[in-house]
């Protein structure tokens, strides 16, 4: 288990992304994935009120998780994270939006508190102090334990933290941003802010939309809604190099390339728990393997070199 920032949240090294629940994974499959993840030691669930609204027109992921939590009666052993700010009709981080969204999420999740409540996207139209005051009120009421920032730039994250400190409001304890072997923009000013301020990184797109699973090769057909985007990495100089190095190390270790890719990510400075989703039990296996996989300094160096643009 790893700690998120300086909080009392102790989480499994791989967070289970649930954006596919109700989309490419039906309720029965989603329940099976959740059961297997928890049986393997997992406890960190990442969802959002907008998952997968684009496919179902509803907040289906939260609803499925809520039904699962109620049926398994294991809420207290789960670190539950959800997000506000991107759902149709509840976009942005205005105080009234946050208040409405959190009540809706609590109802769907069938719980009276959220462990980590993410601002899904930065809102430049609402003063930071107003959004942070709204989050602070939810923490004071016990409806939220901690808050995090998703998709914030380094300057805006810095400004938000300074605002919290100067106004005596709750602070963001974690950052969620894209980061993986072939997308390494995080390794700069943004990571410096996270490290300096004692935050944790909980990155998404850890497998580069599936590209780092080893399925993608020139001319290969992959049955996935993300196949088009993932295949674009083949047109970069470092994409094929990275996949080749991943495949070689995975074969030597007797694990899936996805396990190696996530283990590399989990070993990076400031990273607490990469987020990765699975639409069936077969895809969940490599995620669980990654949590137990410790790469050597030499292996980390090989991947670091291969994946440099």
C-alpha positions as a Markdown table, in Angstrom:
| # | Residue | x | y | z |
|---|---|---|---|---|
| 1 | Unk | 0.0 | 0.0 | 0.0 |
| 2 | Unk | 1.1 | 3.6 | -0.7 |
| 3 | Unk | 0.0 | 6.9 | 0.8 |
| 4 | Unk | -1.6 | 9.7 | -1.1 |
| 5 | Unk | 0.4 | 12.8 | -0.3 |
| 6 | Unk | 0.4 | 13.4 | 3.4 |
| 7 | Unk | -3.1 | 12.0 | 3.9 |
| 8 | Unk | -4.3 | 8.9 | 5.7 |
| 9 | Unk | -5.4 | 7.4 | 2.4 |
| 10 | Unk | -3.5 | 4.2 | 1.9 |
| 11 | Unk | -4.0 | 2.7 | -1.6 |
| 12 | Unk | -3.1 | -0.2 | -3.8 |
| 13 | Unk | -0.3 | 0.6 | -6.3 |
| 14 | Unk | -2.7 | 0.4 | -9.2 |
| 15 | Unk | -6.0 | 2.3 | -9.2 |
| 16 | Unk | -8.8 | 0.6 | -11.0 |
| 17 | Unk | -10.2 | 2.9 | -13.7 |
| 18 | Unk | -14.0 | 2.4 | -14.2 |
| 19 | Unk | -14.7 | 4.6 | -17.2 |
| 20 | Unk | -15.7 | 1.4 | -19.1 |
| 21 | Unk | -18.4 | 0.4 | -16.7 |
| 22 | Unk | -21.7 | 0.4 | -18.5 |
| 23 | Unk | -19.9 | 1.0 | -21.8 |
| 24 | Unk | -17.6 | -1.8 | -22.9 |
| 25 | Unk | -18.2 | -3.7 | -19.7 |
| 26 | Unk | -21.8 | -4.5 | -18.7 |
| 27 | Unk | -23.0 | -4.6 | -15.1 |
| 28 | Unk | -22.3 | -8.3 | -14.6 |
| 29 | Unk | -18.8 | -8.0 | -16.1 |
| 30 | Unk | -18.1 | -4.8 | -14.0 |
| 31 | Unk | -19.1 | -6.7 | -10.8 |
| 32 | Unk | -16.7 | -9.5 | -11.7 |
| 33 | Unk | -13.9 | -7.1 | -12.4 |
| 34 | Unk | -14.5 | -5.3 | -9.1 |
| 35 | Unk | -14.6 | -8.6 | -7.2 |
| 36 | Unk | -11.4 | -9.8 | -8.7 |
| 37 | Unk | -9.6 | -6.5 | -8.1 |
| 38 | Unk | -10.5 | -6.5 | -4.4 |
| 39 | Unk | -9.8 | -10.2 | -4.0 |
| 40 | Unk | -6.3 | -9.5 | -5.4 |
| 41 | Unk | -5.7 | -6.8 | -2.7 |
| 42 | Unk | -7.0 | -3.8 | -4.6 |
| 43 | Unk | -8.9 | -1.0 | -2.9 |
| 44 | Unk | -8.6 | 2.2 | -5.0 |
| 45 | Unk | -11.5 | 2.9 | -7.4 |
| 46 | Unk | -11.5 | 5.9 | -9.8 |
| 47 | Unk | -14.7 | 7.1 | -11.4 |
| 48 | Unk | -16.4 | 10.3 | -12.4 |
| 49 | Unk | -19.9 | 11.6 | -12.8 |
| 50 | Unk | -19.3 | 11.8 | -16.6 |
| 51 | Unk | -18.3 | 8.1 | -17.0 |
| 52 | Unk | -19.5 | 7.0 | -19.5 |
| 53 | Unk | -22.1 | 9.6 | -20.3 |
| 54 | Unk | -20.8 | 9.9 | -23.8 |
| 55 | Unk | -22.0 | 6.3 | -24.5 |
| 56 | Unk | -25.0 | 5.8 | -22.2 |
| 57 | Unk | -26.3 | 9.3 | -21.6 |
| 58 | Unk | -26.1 | 8.6 | -17.9 |
| 59 | Unk | -23.6 | 8.4 | -15.0 |
| 60 | Unk | -23.5 | 4.7 | -15.4 |
| 61 | Unk | -20.1 | 4.0 | -13.8 |
| 62 | Unk | -21.1 | 5.6 | -10.5 |
| 63 | Unk | -24.4 | 3.7 | -10.5 |
| 64 | Unk | -22.8 | 0.3 | -11.0 |
| 65 | Unk | -20.2 | 1.0 | -8.4 |
| 66 | Unk | -22.9 | 2.1 | -5.9 |
| 67 | Unk | -24.9 | -1.1 | -6.5 |
| 68 | Unk | -21.7 | -3.2 | -6.1 |
| 69 | Unk | -20.8 | -1.4 | -2.8 |
| 70 | Unk | -24.3 | -2.0 | -1.5 |
| 71 | Unk | -24.3 | -5.7 | -2.4 |
| 72 | Unk | -20.8 | -6.4 | -1.1 |
| 73 | Unk | -21.1 | -4.2 | 2.0 |
| 74 | Unk | -17.4 | -3.2 | 1.8 |
| 75 | Unk | -17.5 | 0.6 | 1.6 |
| 76 | Unk | -15.2 | 1.2 | 4.5 |
| 77 | Unk | -12.4 | -0.9 | 2.9 |
| 78 | Unk | -12.5 | 1.0 | -0.4 |
| 79 | Unk | -10.8 | 4.2 | -1.3 |
| 80 | Unk | -13.4 | 5.8 | -3.5 |
| 81 | Unk | -12.6 | 8.7 | -5.9 |
| 82 | Unk | -14.9 | 10.5 | -8.2 |
| 83 | Unk | -14.9 | 13.8 | -10.2 |
| 84 | Unk | -16.9 | 16.9 | -10.9 |
| 85 | Unk | -16.8 | 19.4 | -13.7 |
| 86 | Unk | -17.4 | 17.6 | -17.0 |
| 87 | Unk | -20.9 | 16.2 | -16.9 |
| 88 | Unk | -23.4 | 17.8 | -19.3 |
| 89 | Unk | -25.4 | 20.3 | -17.3 |
| 90 | Unk | -22.9 | 20.4 | -14.5 |
| 91 | Unk | -19.8 | 21.7 | -16.2 |
| 92 | Unk | -17.2 | 23.8 | -14.4 |
| 93 | Unk | -16.4 | 24.3 | -10.7 |
| 94 | Unk | -18.9 | 27.0 | -9.6 |
| 95 | Unk | -20.0 | 26.4 | -6.0 |
| 96 | Unk | -23.6 | 25.6 | -6.9 |
| 97 | Unk | -22.3 | 23.1 | -9.5 |
| 98 | Unk | -20.0 | 21.4 | -7.0 |
| 99 | Unk | -22.8 | 21.2 | -4.5 |
| 100 | Unk | -25.3 | 19.7 | -6.9 |
| 101 | Unk | -22.8 | 17.3 | -8.4 |
| 102 | Unk | -21.6 | 15.9 | -5.1 |
| 103 | Unk | -25.1 | 15.2 | -3.9 |
| 104 | Unk | -25.9 | 13.4 | -7.1 |
| 105 | Unk | -22.7 | 11.3 | -6.9 |
| 106 | Unk | -23.3 | 10.4 | -3.3 |
| 107 | Unk | -26.7 | 9.2 | -4.2 |
| 108 | Unk | -25.5 | 7.1 | -7.2 |
| 109 | Unk | -22.6 | 5.7 | -5.2 |
| 110 | Unk | -24.9 | 4.8 | -2.3 |
| 111 | Unk | -22.5 | 6.3 | 0.2 |
| 112 | Unk | -22.4 | 9.3 | 2.5 |
| 113 | Unk | -18.8 | 10.2 | 1.8 |
| 114 | Unk | -16.2 | 10.3 | -1.0 |
| 115 | Unk | -12.6 | 9.7 | -0.1 |
| 116 | Unk | -11.0 | 11.7 | -2.9 |
| 117 | Unk | -13.1 | 14.2 | -4.9 |
| 118 | Unk | -11.4 | 15.5 | -8.0 |
| 119 | Unk | -11.9 | 18.7 | -9.8 |
| 120 | Unk | -12.0 | 17.0 | -13.2 |
| 121 | Unk | -10.9 | 20.0 | -15.2 |
| 122 | Unk | -9.7 | 23.5 | -14.4 |
| 123 | Unk | -12.3 | 26.2 | -14.5 |
| 124 | Unk | -10.9 | 29.6 | -15.5 |
| 125 | Unk | -14.4 | 31.2 | -15.3 |
| 126 | Unk | -14.8 | 30.6 | -11.6 |
| 127 | Unk | -12.4 | 32.2 | -9.1 |
| 128 | Unk | -10.2 | 29.5 | -7.5 |
| 129 | Unk | -11.1 | 30.7 | -4.0 |
| 130 | Unk | -14.8 | 30.1 | -4.7 |
| 131 | Unk | -14.3 | 26.6 | -5.9 |
| 132 | Unk | -11.9 | 25.8 | -3.1 |
| 133 | Unk | -14.3 | 27.2 | -0.5 |
| 134 | Unk | -17.0 | 25.0 | -1.9 |
| 135 | Unk | -14.8 | 21.9 | -1.6 |
| 136 | Unk | -13.7 | 23.0 | 1.9 |
| 137 | Unk | -17.3 | 23.1 | 3.0 |
| 138 | Unk | -17.9 | 19.6 | 1.8 |
| 139 | Unk | -14.9 | 18.4 | 3.8 |
| 140 | Unk | -16.2 | 20.2 | 6.9 |
| 141 | Unk | -19.5 | 18.5 | 6.5 |
| 142 | Unk | -17.9 | 15.1 | 6.2 |
| 143 | Unk | -19.2 | 14.4 | 2.6 |
| 144 | Unk | -15.6 | 14.5 | 1.2 |
| 145 | Unk | -12.4 | 13.5 | 2.9 |
| 146 | Unk | -9.8 | 15.0 | 0.5 |
| 147 | Unk | -9.7 | 16.8 | -2.8 |
| 148 | Unk | -7.5 | 16.5 | -5.9 |
| 149 | Unk | -6.8 | 18.4 | -9.1 |
| 150 | Unk | -7.2 | 16.8 | -12.5 |
| 151 | Unk | -5.8 | 18.3 | -15.8 |
| 152 | Unk | -4.3 | 21.4 | -14.1 |
| 153 | Unk | -1.3 | 23.2 | -15.5 |
| 154 | Unk | 1.7 | 23.9 | -13.3 |
| 155 | Unk | 0.9 | 27.6 | -12.9 |
| 156 | Unk | -2.8 | 27.0 | -12.1 |
| 157 | Unk | -2.0 | 24.2 | -9.6 |
| 158 | Unk | 0.6 | 26.4 | -7.9 |
| 159 | Unk | -2.0 | 29.3 | -7.7 |
| 160 | Unk | -4.6 | 26.9 | -6.3 |
| 161 | Unk | -2.3 | 25.7 | -3.6 |
| 162 | Unk | -1.3 | 29.2 | -2.7 |
| 163 | Unk | -4.9 | 30.2 | -2.5 |
| 164 | Unk | -5.7 | 27.4 | -0.1 |
| 165 | Unk | -2.8 | 28.3 | 2.1 |
| 166 | Unk | -3.6 | 32.0 | 2.2 |
| 167 | Unk | -7.3 | 31.6 | 2.7 |
| 168 | Unk | -7.1 | 28.6 | 5.2 |
| 169 | Unk | -9.0 | 26.3 | 2.8 |
| 170 | Unk | -8.6 | 22.7 | 2.0 |
| 171 | Unk | -5.7 | 21.9 | -0.2 |
| 172 | Unk | -5.5 | 19.6 | -3.3 |
| 173 | Unk | -3.6 | 16.5 | -2.1 |
| 174 | Unk | -3.1 | 14.9 | -5.5 |
| 175 | Unk | -2.8 | 15.5 | -9.3 |
| 176 | Unk | -4.3 | 13.4 | -12.0 |
| 177 | Unk | -2.8 | 13.9 | -15.5 |
| 178 | Unk | -1.8 | 11.9 | -18.6 |
| 179 | Unk | 1.5 | 10.1 | -18.2 |
| 180 | Unk | 3.0 | 7.0 | -19.7 |
| 181 | Unk | 6.1 | 5.8 | -21.4 |
| 182 | Unk | 5.3 | 7.5 | -24.7 |
| 183 | Unk | 3.7 | 10.7 | -23.2 |
| 184 | Unk | 6.2 | 12.2 | -20.8 |
| 185 | Unk | 5.3 | 15.9 | -20.8 |
| 186 | Unk | 4.6 | 15.6 | -17.0 |
| 187 | Unk | 8.3 | 15.3 | -16.4 |
| 188 | Unk | 9.0 | 19.0 | -16.0 |
| 189 | Unk | 7.4 | 21.9 | -14.3 |
| 190 | Unk | 4.3 | 20.1 | -13.4 |
| 191 | Unk | 6.1 | 17.2 | -11.7 |
| 192 | Unk | 8.3 | 19.8 | -9.9 |
| 193 | Unk | 5.2 | 21.4 | -8.4 |
| 194 | Unk | 3.8 | 18.1 | -7.2 |
| 195 | Unk | 7.1 | 17.1 | -5.6 |
| 196 | Unk | 7.7 | 20.5 | -4.0 |
| 197 | Unk | 4.2 | 20.7 | -2.5 |
| 198 | Unk | 4.1 | 17.1 | -1.2 |
| 199 | Unk | 1.3 | 16.0 | -3.6 |
| 200 | Unk | 0.9 | 12.6 | -5.2 |
| 201 | Unk | 0.5 | 11.9 | -8.9 |
| 202 | Unk | -2.3 | 9.5 | -9.9 |
| 203 | Unk | -1.8 | 9.4 | -13.7 |
| 204 | Unk | -4.3 | 8.3 | -16.3 |
| 205 | Unk | -3.6 | 6.9 | -19.8 |
| 206 | Unk | -0.9 | 4.7 | -18.1 |
| 207 | Unk | -1.0 | 2.3 | -21.1 |
| 208 | Unk | -1.3 | 5.1 | -23.7 |
| 209 | Unk | -4.9 | 4.1 | -24.6 |
| 210 | Unk | -3.8 | 0.5 | -25.0 |
| 211 | Unk | -0.7 | 1.1 | -27.1 |
| 212 | Unk | 1.6 | -0.2 | -24.4 |
| 213 | Unk | -0.2 | -3.6 | -24.1 |
| 214 | Unk | 1.8 | -4.9 | -27.0 |
| 215 | Unk | -1.2 | -5.5 | -29.3 |
| 216 | Unk | -0.2 | -2.7 | -31.7 |
| 217 | Unk | 2.0 | -3.3 | -34.7 |
| 218 | Unk | 2.0 | -2.0 | -38.2 |
| 219 | Unk | -1.0 | -3.3 | -40.1 |
| 220 | Unk | -2.5 | -5.0 | -37.0 |
| 221 | Unk | -6.2 | -4.8 | -36.4 |
| 222 | Unk | -7.2 | -4.2 | -32.7 |
| 223 | Unk | -10.8 | -4.4 | -31.6 |
| 224 | Unk | -11.0 | -1.4 | -29.2 |
| 225 | Unk | -12.8 | 2.0 | -29.2 |
| 226 | Unk | -9.4 | 3.6 | -28.6 |
| 227 | Unk | -7.6 | 1.7 | -31.4 |
| 228 | Unk | -7.4 | 4.7 | -33.7 |
| 229 | Unk | -5.7 | 7.0 | -31.2 |
| 230 | Unk | -3.4 | 4.3 | -29.8 |
| 231 | Unk | -2.1 | 3.4 | -33.3 |
| 232 | Unk | -1.0 | 6.9 | -33.8 |
| 233 | Unk | 2.0 | 6.2 | -31.5 |
| 234 | Unk | 3.4 | 3.9 | -34.2 |
| 235 | Unk | 4.0 | 7.0 | -36.3 |
| 236 | Unk | 6.5 | 8.4 | -33.8 |
| 237 | Unk | 10.2 | 7.6 | -33.6 |
| 238 | Unk | 10.0 | 6.4 | -30.0 |
| 239 | Unk | 6.7 | 4.5 | -30.1 |
| 240 | Unk | 8.0 | 1.3 | -31.9 |
| 241 | Unk | 11.2 | 1.5 | -29.9 |
| 242 | Unk | 9.3 | 1.5 | -26.6 |
| 243 | Unk | 7.0 | -1.4 | -27.6 |
| 244 | Unk | 10.1 | -3.4 | -28.6 |
| 245 | Unk | 11.8 | -2.8 | -25.3 |
| 246 | Unk | 8.6 | -3.6 | -23.4 |
| 247 | Unk | 8.1 | -6.8 | -25.2 |
| 248 | Unk | 11.7 | -7.9 | -24.6 |
| 249 | Unk | 11.6 | -7.2 | -20.9 |
| 250 | Unk | 8.1 | -8.7 | -20.5 |
| 251 | Unk | 9.2 | -11.9 | -22.1 |
| 252 | Unk | 12.3 | -12.1 | -19.8 |
| 253 | Unk | 10.0 | -11.6 | -16.8 |
| 254 | Unk | 7.2 | -13.8 | -18.0 |
| 255 | Unk | 4.6 | -11.1 | -17.7 |
| 256 | Unk | 2.5 | -9.0 | -20.1 |
| 257 | Unk | 3.9 | -5.9 | -21.6 |
| 258 | Unk | 1.2 | -3.9 | -19.9 |
| 259 | Unk | 2.5 | -5.1 | -16.5 |
| 260 | Unk | 5.9 | -3.8 | -17.3 |
| 261 | Unk | 4.6 | -0.5 | -18.6 |
| 262 | Unk | 2.5 | 0.1 | -15.4 |
| 263 | Unk | 5.4 | -1.0 | -13.2 |
| 264 | Unk | 7.7 | 1.5 | -14.8 |
| 265 | Unk | 5.1 | 4.2 | -14.3 |
| 266 | Unk | 4.5 | 3.3 | -10.6 |
| 267 | Unk | 8.3 | 3.5 | -10.0 |
| 268 | Unk | 8.5 | 7.1 | -11.2 |
| 269 | Unk | 9.1 | 10.0 | -8.8 |
| 270 | Unk | 5.8 | 11.4 | -7.3 |
| 271 | Unk | 3.7 | 8.6 | -8.7 |
| 272 | Unk | 1.5 | 6.9 | -6.1 |
| 273 | Unk | -0.9 | 4.8 | -8.2 |
| 274 | Unk | -1.4 | 4.8 | -12.0 |
| 275 | Unk | -5.0 | 4.4 | -13.1 |
| 276 | Unk | -5.8 | 1.6 | -15.5 |
| 277 | Unk | -9.1 | 0.1 | -16.6 |
| 278 | Unk | -10.1 | -3.3 | -17.7 |
| 279 | Unk | -13.2 | -4.3 | -19.8 |
| 280 | Unk | -12.9 | -8.0 | -18.8 |
| 281 | Unk | -11.1 | -10.3 | -16.4 |
| 282 | Unk | -8.4 | -11.1 | -19.0 |
| 283 | Unk | -7.4 | -7.4 | -19.1 |
| 284 | Unk | -7.4 | -7.1 | -15.3 |
| 285 | Unk | -4.7 | -9.8 | -14.9 |
| 286 | Unk | -1.8 | -7.6 | -16.2 |
| 287 | Unk | -2.9 | -4.8 | -13.9 |
| 288 | Unk | -2.7 | -7.0 | -10.9 |
| 289 | Unk | 0.7 | -8.3 | -12.0 |
| 290 | Unk | 2.0 | -4.8 | -12.3 |
| 291 | Unk | 1.3 | -4.1 | -8.6 |
| 292 | Unk | 3.6 | -6.9 | -7.6 |
| 293 | Unk | 6.3 | -6.2 | -10.2 |
| 294 | Unk | 9.5 | -4.4 | -9.1 |
| 295 | Unk | 11.8 | -3.5 | -12.0 |
| 296 | Unk | 15.5 | -3.3 | -11.5 |
| 297 | Unk | 17.5 | -0.1 | -12.1 |
| 298 | Unk | 18.8 | -1.5 | -15.3 |
| 299 | Unk | 15.3 | -2.4 | -16.6 |
| 300 | Unk | 14.0 | 1.1 | -15.7 |
| 301 | Unk | 17.0 | 2.6 | -17.6 |
| 302 | Unk | 16.3 | 0.5 | -20.7 |
| 303 | Unk | 12.7 | 1.7 | -20.8 |
| 304 | Unk | 13.7 | 5.3 | -20.0 |
| 305 | Unk | 16.2 | 5.3 | -22.9 |
| 306 | Unk | 13.9 | 3.5 | -25.4 |
| 307 | Unk | 10.9 | 5.8 | -24.7 |
| 308 | Unk | 12.8 | 9.2 | -25.0 |
| 309 | Unk | 11.3 | 11.1 | -28.0 |
